[in-house]
Amino acid sequence: MEKHLTRIALFAALIAALGLLPKLTLTSGIPITAQSMGIMLAGTILGARNGALSVLLFLFLVALGLPLLAGGRGGLGVFFGPTLGYLIGFAIGAYVTGLVAERFTNRMSFVAALSGAVVGGIVVVTICGIIGMAVMMDVSLVTATGFALPFIPGDLIKAGITAAITAAFWKARPSLANAA
């Protein structure tokens, strides 16, 4: 139990640290950040349940006001802006990423991690983000989809990096596979 809590907290910290990398904000008001890669890594390495819990811990800290989102944003206000859907999608995406990766016979493989990262970390997070933008910005789903499309190439790169890191991690530490 303590090992799980430590890993959950460690990945919440990793997601926060990835927000320190410089952000690029698009005209939609949605920043491009490395934090989505932390979401993918949480799912592929910790698994569905613990990956989602690490994201929920991160979001709880953001809600408390810690400036952990890209650009030093934090507080309840971020849950009332155009990024709402992405924030909700982070937790769901980490869960789905882990769930997909766990369905493979060898969940430690590059293919398993890449599949999970694409389905959970890109498809799920992007769908949630589009819905959130449409609602919070009072625009159509088509318009919100247009705002989300510029993120896809970078997300694909992050999914590939996630898969490579995950495969290398499991190769270096196979004993942790049973603990996840």
N, C-alpha and C positions, 0 to 999 in steps of 0.2 A: 504493500500500500504506500509506504513512504517513498519507495523508488518511483512509483507512478506519479505521486504528487511532485516530486523533484523534477521529473521529466516534463510534466505539464507546465510547471513554473519556468523551467528552462526554455521551453519553446515559446511561451508568452514573452519572455525576455528577448528571444531571437526575433520574433515578429516586431517588437518595439525597436530593437537595434536596426533592423532593416529599414525602418522609417527615418533613420538618421541620414541615409543616403540622400543626396539632393533630389528634390522632386521637380517634375515638369508638369505644370498645370495646363490643361487644354481649355479651349474656349467654353466648354460645357461646365467648367468649374471643378471637374474631376481630375485629381492629380494622378500621374503615372508614378508608381512607387515600386520598390522591391518587396514591400510587405506581402504582396500576394504570393510571392515565392515562399515566404515563411509559412503561409497558410497551406500551400502544397506540401512543403516539407513536414509540417506537423501531421498531416494526414498519412503520408507515405511512411514516415518513421515511427510515429506513435500509434498509428492505427486510427480507426474511425472514432471511437469513443473518446480516447484520450486526446486525439488531435482536436476534436471539437471542443473539449473542455479547456485546452490551452488557449484556443481562440476566445472562448467565453470569458476566461480570466483576463485576457488582454483587453477585451471590450469593456469589462467591468472596470478595469483600471482607467480606461479612457473616459468612461462615464463619470468616474470620480473626479475627473478634471486633470489627470496627468497628461501632459502634452506628448503623447506617444505616437500619434498619427503623423504622417509625413507633413513636414512644414511646422511641426510643433503644435499641432491642433489637438485639442482634447476638451472634455466637458460634455454636458448633455446637449449643447447646441449642435454638435456634429451629427446627432441623431435626428435632426430636423432640417437637414439640408439635402442637396442632391446626391450625397454619398451614402444616404441611409440604406439603399438597396444593396450596395456593395458591402457595407458593414454587416448586415444581416446575412448576406451571401457568404461572407468569410466563414462563419461558423458552420453553415450548411455545407459549404464547399469543402472544408476540412474533413467533415464527416463522410461525405460522398467520396472524396479522394481516397480516404482510408478504406472505405467499404469496397470500392472498385479494386484497389491494389490487393486487398485481402482475398478477393475471389480467385486470384491466380494461384495455380499450384505452387509456383515459386514466387511468392509475393516480394521477394528481395531482388527480383530482376529489373533490369532497365525498362523492359516492356511493361511490366506491371506498374512500376512507378510512373512511367510516362502516360499510360492509359488512365490511371487514377488522377494524375495532375491535369490532364486535358479535360476529362469528364467533370471532375469535381472543381478543380481550380480555375478552369476557364469557362466551360459551358454553364455550370450551376451558378458560379459567381457572376458571370455576365448576364444571365437571364434575370437574376435578382437585381443586379445593378440597373438594367434597362427598366424593369418594373418600377424600381425606386425613383429613377430619374423621371419617368413619365408622371408619376404621382406627385413628387415633390416639386418638379419644375412646371407642372401643368402643361405637359406637351404630349403629343401622340406617341404611341409605342414605336411607330416608324421613325419619328424624329429622335426619340431616345436611342433607338438602335443605331441611327447614324452617329450619335455622340459616342456610342460604345465601340464602334468598329475600329477606330484608330488604336485601341488597346490590344487587339488580337495578335498582331505580329510580335509585340513585346512579350505578351503572355505565352506565346508558343516558345519563345526563347527561354523564358523562365521555367516552363514545363520541362524542356530539354535539360536545363541545368539541374533542376530538381531531380530528374530521373538519374542523371549521372552521379550526383551527390548521394542519392539514396542507394544506388547500386554499390558505390564505393564504400559507403558506411556499412552496409550489411556484409560486404565482403571482408571488411576489416574487423567487424564486431558481430560475427554470426551468433554468438552466445546471447545477444540481446534480442534476437528474433523471437525467441519464446517468451520473453518478458514483455513484449509490446502488446 
